[in-house]
Amino acid sequence: MLIITAHQPNYIPWLGFFHRMDFVDKFVILDNVQFTKDAFIQRNKIKTANGELMLTVPVKVKIDTLIKDVLIDNSQSWQKRHWLSIKYNYNKSPYWSYLSNELEEIYNENWIKLFDLNMKIIVLIKTKLNINTEIIIASELKQDFGQKTDLLIALCKHLKADIFF
């Protein structure tokens, strides 16, 4: 029995994202769907002593841009601010040292595409959580699967899945 799921590549995904990933046999990253501005693909909240703080990666997009093609607007200085916000609010957390060096390296890289940044963070967390689920990048399947429900049904058929979770 083959169980799959699919999700857009969120920025610093929540724990439920990885729970789903760990539960299935194949996890499809939907990078070939339309980008929605101000969604969790480009931003996320972190917990601070003063409540929630929204971290948003600035992007340059046109109408109908696919997630895989979204460019980061590096004219804005966002990386240092994100890294220092994360570091300042989490450096006393258990396991901080288990992840902090690699996370800092990610924030020190020069990112062009949002997809690449998000995937680097996703793969780092997946590895640290010892999740062995296969990740499939939808655009690499080189097929037009349609949209919405049709897309998910077509993915299931293409991958010969028994269950979509």
C-alpha positions, 0 to 999 in steps of 0.5 A, a space after each residue: 500500500 502506497 500513501 502519498 501527500 502533497 504540499 506547497 514548499 512553505 517557509 519554515 514549515 510548522 510541525 504538522 507539515 513534517 508529521 504528514 511527511 513522516 506518515 507517508 511513503 512519498 511527499 510531493 512538493 507542489 512547486 508547479 502551482 501558482 504562487 499566492 502572495 502573503 501566504 506561508 510559502 513566503 512567510 511564517 510566524 515565530 514565537 517571541 517574548 512579546 508574542 508572535 513575530 511574522 517573518 516575511 521573505 520579500 519577493 518579486 512576482 508577476 501574475 500567474 508566477 509558479 512557486 518554483 519561479 518566484 524570485 527573492 527581492 534581495 534589494 531588501 535586507 531580510 536575511 540578517 533580520 530573520 536570522 537574528 530574530 530566530 537566534 535571539 528568540 530560540 537560542 536558549 531552547 533545547 536542541 538549539 545547538 543541534 540545528 543553529 549552525 546549519 540554520 545560520 549557514 542557510 541565512 548566510 547564503 545568497 538566495 535567488 529563488 524562494 523555492 530553493 531557500 524553502 527546500 533547503 530549510 525543509 530538507 534540513 529539518 527533515 534530516 534533523 527529525 530523521 524522516 526518511 520519506 522520499 520527497 518528489 518535486 512535482 515539476 520534475 515529473 514533467 507533466 501537467 496534472 491540472 489544478 486543485 482536486 484534478 491535480 491531486 487525483 492525477 498525482 495519485 494515479 501517476 505515482 500509483 498511490 493507494 491513499 492520499 493523506 
